[in-house]
């Protein structure tokens, strides 16, 4: 979530009304993203995910370079399969797992919960309210059975990311030789790649996304794309807020990077600020639109199933949505945990007392 929208949502949270959100902004997909990923992996060597070396650039005629086509990733890590996690969230330094168990990390507060194929990685620290280049974040791998393993890893600043289908974290690091993209295996707890970014300026680096073999580093005004297995760096690519499962996300649309097709367009009305949030599996999205700035106004939250094009309005409790491993969206508010299924829009709520003074973080919700 961008700092701008997060601030707006906090300002508006107390006095918003939530009318039904329009559903005609969705463009239906002709095929499911999961089926596309499975087809791309056919014939690969690895049992979990397949390795594809190199980068294929898609350059439509008359346009600037597009992002490299997403490759099906592979892993030599002992991690097998993709872990199923439920409604994972944290209160300060305590992480609540979907089955009711809790894990407390040895730190002050959890700042982010990142889904990986081995479970969820908690990023935590002393005071991570402002993620600048001096903020140190530490990491703990939490598996679905409740085991917690602190990782030998510290990063600074907002440039970090995970891929829900892999046991890796990617982040940017400033060293004596300049800026680099680093990939860390969270199962083996070791660095597996470090790729220099020649000419990149530290102050221009923003959000990082990890998708298969590719690390997307948002700069101003374009983006760097790094194949962390080959070390190839591509510049001049259109910048996206996030990249998930071959989909690029901006404030106004979700784009299939391989084909260039628009998968989802935001509400076309101009009197609002809109943000799109993709699920970690790339099958669903939440569209958040706020109509007014710095005053009482209307917030609309819509859940989109990207595989069918169906859309469902969400309740006002979904100010800060989280995601489960099966693509359901959930939120905590008013002492309740509400989960909505993306293919039907059906929601269920259960009691979930949360300390109102605690910092609450949901999985996949950064």
DAGIWO-V148020 format. One record per residue. PSI is psi as a letter, one per 20 degrees, with the letter a starting at -180 (none if undefined). OMEGA is omega as a letter, one per 40 degrees, with the letter a starting at -180 (* if undefined). NEAR is the number of other ideal C-beta (glycine too) atoms within 12 Angstrom. Layout:
{{PSI | OMEGA | NEAR} {PSI | OMEGA | NEAR}}
//
This chain:
{{p | i | 32} {q | i | 25} {h | a | 18} {g | a | 19} {h | i | 29} {g | i | 24} {g | i | 17} {g | a | 28} {g | i | 32} {g | a | 18} {h | a | 22} {i | a | 31} {h | a | 25} {h | a | 14} {k | a | 15} {q | i | 29} {q | a | 17} {n | i | 26} {r | i | 18} {p | a | 17} {q | i | 34} {q | a | 22} {j | a | 24} {j | a | 18} {i | a | 28} {p | i | 32} {p | a | 24} {q | i | 21} {p | i | 31} {i | a | 16} {q | a | 22} {q | i | 25} {h | i | 38} {h | i | 25} {h | i | 17} {g | i | 28} {g | a | 33} {h | i | 18} {h | a | 16} {h | a | 28} {i | a | 25} {p | i | 12} {j | a | 12} {r | a | 22} {g | a | 16} {q | a | 21} {h | a | 16} {g | i | 26} {q | a | 34} {q | i | 27} {p | i | 26} {o | a | 26} {q | i | 21} {r | a | 17} {p | i | 32} {o | i | 24} {p | i | 23} {o | a | 27} {n | i | 18} {q | a | 17} {p | i | 8} {j | a | 6} {r | i | 13} {r | a | 20} {q | i | 25} {r | i | 33} {q | i | 46} {q | i | 38} {p | a | 32} {p | i | 42} {q | i | 36} {p | a | 34} {r | i | 43} {r | i | 30} {p | i | 36} {j | i | 22} {q | i | 28} {i | i | 16} {p | a | 29} {p | i | 16} {a | i | 23} {p | a | 28} {q | i | 35} {p | i | 25} {q | a | 41} {c | a | 28} {n | a | 38} {p | i | 47} {r | a | 41} {q | i | 41} {o | a | 27} {d | a | 28} {j | a | 30} {p | a | 31} {p | i | 42} {p | i | 38} {r | a | 32} {h | a | 35} {j | i | 16} {i | i | 15} {q | i | 20} {q | i | 21} {p | i | 35} {p | i | 24} {q | a | 35} {m | a | 19} {a | a | 29} {g | a | 22} {q | i | 30} {p | a | 43} {h | a | 39} {q | i | 40} {o | a | 43} {o | i | 51} {p | i | 48} {r | a | 46} {i | i | 39} {i | a | 41} {c | i | 38} {p | i | 53} {p | i | 55} {p | i | 48} {p | a | 45} {r | a | 40} {a | a | 31} {g | a | 21} {n | a | 18} {k | i | 33} {h | i | 16} {o | a | 17} {n | i | 29} {a | a | 18} {i | i | 20} {i | a | 16} {p | a | 25} {p | i | 23} {p | i | 39} {r | a | 31} {q | i | 37} {p | i | 40} {p | i | 44} {o | a | 41} {q | a | 29} {h | i | 29} {j | i | 19} {j | i | 22} {q | a | 19} {p | a | 29} {o | i | 27} {p | a | 23} {q | i | 34} {m | a | 18} {p | i | 35} {p | i | 24} {r | i | 40} {p | i | 27} {a | a | 30} {i | a | 29} {n | i | 40} {q | a | 41} {r | i | 43} {r | i | 44} {p | a | 45} {i | a | 45} {j | a | 40} {q | i | 47} {l | a | 43} {q | i | 49} {q | i | 50} {q | i | 46} {r | i | 44} {q | a | 42} {p | i | 34} {p | i | 24} {a | i | 15} {h | a | 8} {j | a | 13} {b | a | 19} {q | i | 32} {q | i | 33} {p | a | 46} {q | i | 35} {p | a | 41} {p | i | 37} {o | a | 31} {i | i | 44} {g | i | 30} {i | a | 22} {l | i | 24} {q | i | 20} {p | a | 24} {i | i | 28} {q | i | 28} {o | a | 24} {o | i | 34} {q | i | 24} {n | a | 35} {p | i | 16} {i | a | 13} {p | a | 30} {p | a | 17} {g | a | 22} {i | a | 15} {i | a | 22} {p | i | 33} {c | a | 32} {q | i | 35} {p | i | 45} {q | i | 46} {p | a | 46} {o | a | 45} {c | i | 45} {i | a | 41} {p | i | 51} {p | i | 51} {p | a | 47} {o | a | 45} {p | i | 33} {a | i | 32} {o | e | 15} {i | a | 14} {b | a | 23} {q | i | 39} {p | i | 45} {p | a | 46} {p | i | 45} {o | a | 35} {i | i | 46} {h | a | 29} {h | a | 22} {j | a | 22} {p | i | 26} {p | i | 29} {p | i | 32} {r | i | 27} {j | i | 20} {q | i | 33} {p | a | 32} {p | i | 33} {q | i | 37} {h | a | 33} {q | i | 40} {p | a | 43} {p | i | 43} {l | i | 45} {j | i | 45} {p | i | 44} {p | a | 44} {p | i | 43} {a | i | 28} {h | a | 27} {i | a | 25} {r | i | 32} {p | a | 42} {p | i | 34} {o | a | 32} {h | a | 43} {g | a | 32} {h | a | 22} {i | a | 23} {q | i | 24} {p | a | 24} {h | a | 42} {p | i | 44} {q | a | 29} {r | i | 35} {p | a | 33} {i | a | 15} {p | a | 19} {i | a | 11} {k | a | 15} {q | i | 27} {p | a | 32} {q | i | 39} {q | i | 38} {p | a | 42} {p | i | 43} {q | i | 44} {q | a | 41} {h | i | 48} {i | i | 36} {j | a | 44} {i | a | 40} {r | a | 49} {q | i | 48} {p | i | 46} {p | a | 43} {p | i | 44} {p | i | 37} {p | a | 39} {h | a | 26} {r | i | 19} {p | i | 17} {k | i | 14} {r | i | 13} {p | a | 16} {a | a | 25} {p | i | 25} {p | i | 40} {p | i | 39} {p | a | 41} {p | i | 41} {p | a | 45} {p | i | 48} {o | a | 35} {i | i | 45} {h | a | 30} {h | a | 27} {j | a | 25} {q | a | 27} {q | a | 34} {p | i | 33} {q | i | 26} {q | i | 39} {r | a | 32} {i | i | 30} {i | a | 30} {l | i | 41} {h | a | 36} {n | a | 34} {q | i | 47} {r | a | 45} {q | i | 43} {r | a | 38} {i | i | 32} {j | i | 27} {j | i | 39} {q | a | 40} {q | a | 47} {r | i | 44} {q | i | 38} {p | i | 36} {q | i | 30} {k | i | 19} {j | i | 15} {q | i | 22} {o | a | 34} {p | a | 32} {p | i | 36} {p | a | 38} {p | a | 23} {h | a | 38} {i | i | 23} {h | a | 18} {j | a | 26} {p | a | 17} {q | i | 25} {q | a | 18} {q | i | 21} {q | i | 17} {p | i | 13} {n | i | 27} {p | i | 16} {p | i | 25} {o | a | 16} {i | i | 12} {i | a | 8} {q | i | 19} {p | a | 26} {p | i | 32} {p | i | 35} {q | a | 47} {p | i | 45} {j | a | 42} {j | a | 37} {none | * | 37}}
//
